[in-house]
Amino acid sequence: MDHPILYSFRRCPYAIRARLALRASGVQVVLREVVLADKPAALRQLSAKATVPVLVDAENNVIDESLDIMRWALRQSDPDGWLMSDNERVAESQCLISTNDTEFKPCLDRYKYADRFPEQSVEFYRAQAEVFLTVLEAKLTASPYLLSECPTLADMAIFPFIRQFANVDKAWFEKSPYRHLQAWLTVLLALPLFTGVMDKYAQWQPDDPVVMFQILH
Ligand SMILES: N[C@@H](CCC(=O)N[C@@H](CS)C(=O)NCC(=O)O)C(=O)O
């Protein structure tokens, strides 16, 4: 096998963060677009939990956590310094990402699919999610990105989830008091890096010709 293979799903925020890091690093991978309701057998064989993204490297090592895929790509090339070198900031970055993944994401799911959780109102679930928005807003009041003057791993790992939150009720988000967060999201969504990882691909079938995620020029 010449190139690593990425199993991805266009709209999945975990897959988006992996694709962002792959694109930033310039590492070329083969892309296999997955439909979650019809996961390919090849993906299930690689990873029992069969979530996306999953990356299989050229030595057939399987990486089935999005953050590990980000770090794997950036360890090969990190031209914009997303990984940072200052231990304190690395710890802060990990803490923010972990809060996003373990605390905010479940709140986001209940907010997004409030009709599936009728015990509470949509406003209740949104207020739970806002706890994390408040943390991010405070960070972004101090600097244009979460940990520095430039985007780093935490920004790239977290903003696909804030995008999803904002899209649940755009009018509410735009009127919300999170001014710095709104501006941050607007800037990140406009990056060619982001628009470049949102191309549409047809569902992968085993007999399909190889599709490269990015061709370097
Ligand atoms: N911790 C995993 C979570 C990945 C995840 O949950 N992805 C979702 C799609 S957004 C998924 O594959 N869900 C499995 C399913 O819906 O069957 C990671 O960071 O990669």
PDBQT file of the ligand as one rigid body, heavy atoms in Angstrom, charges set to zero:
ROOT
HETATM    1  N1  LIG A 301     -13.805   9.391  19.857  1.00  0.00    +0.000 N 
HETATM    2  C1  LIG A 301     -14.024   9.225  18.443  1.00  0.00    +0.000 C 
HETATM    3  C2  LIG A 301     -15.481   9.570  18.123  1.00  0.00    +0.000 C 
HETATM    4  C3  LIG A 301     -15.822   9.462  16.643  1.00  0.00    +0.000 C 
HETATM    5  C4  LIG A 301     -17.339   9.409  16.422  1.00  0.00    +0.000 C 
HETATM    6  O1  LIG A 301     -18.113   9.191  17.363  1.00  0.00    +0.000 OA
HETATM    7  N2  LIG A 301     -17.743   9.583  15.173  1.00  0.00    +0.000 N 
HETATM    8  C5  LIG A 301     -19.145   9.429  14.865  1.00  0.00    +0.000 C 
HETATM    9  C6  LIG A 301     -19.584  10.225  13.655  1.00  0.00    +0.000 C 
HETATM   10  S1  LIG A 301     -19.578  11.962  13.955  1.00  0.00    +0.000 SA
HETATM   11  C7  LIG A 301     -19.406   7.973  14.512  1.00  0.00    +0.000 C 
HETATM   12  O2  LIG A 301     -18.650   7.389  13.773  1.00  0.00    +0.000 OA
HETATM   13  N3  LIG A 301     -20.437   7.397  15.090  1.00  0.00    +0.000 N 
HETATM   14  C8  LIG A 301     -20.721   5.997  14.868  1.00  0.00    +0.000 C 
HETATM   15  C9  LIG A 301     -22.061   5.742  14.399  1.00  0.00    +0.000 C 
HETATM   16  O3  LIG A 301     -22.833   6.686  14.243  1.00  0.00    +0.000 OA
HETATM   17  O4  LIG A 301     -22.365   4.570  14.160  1.00  0.00    +0.000 OA
HETATM   18  C10 LIG A 301     -13.032  10.072  17.674  1.00  0.00    +0.000 C 
HETATM   19  O5  LIG A 301     -12.588  11.097  18.216  1.00  0.00    +0.000 OA
HETATM   20  O6  LIG A 301     -12.640   9.728  16.551  1.00  0.00    +0.000 OA
ENDROOT
TORSDOF 0
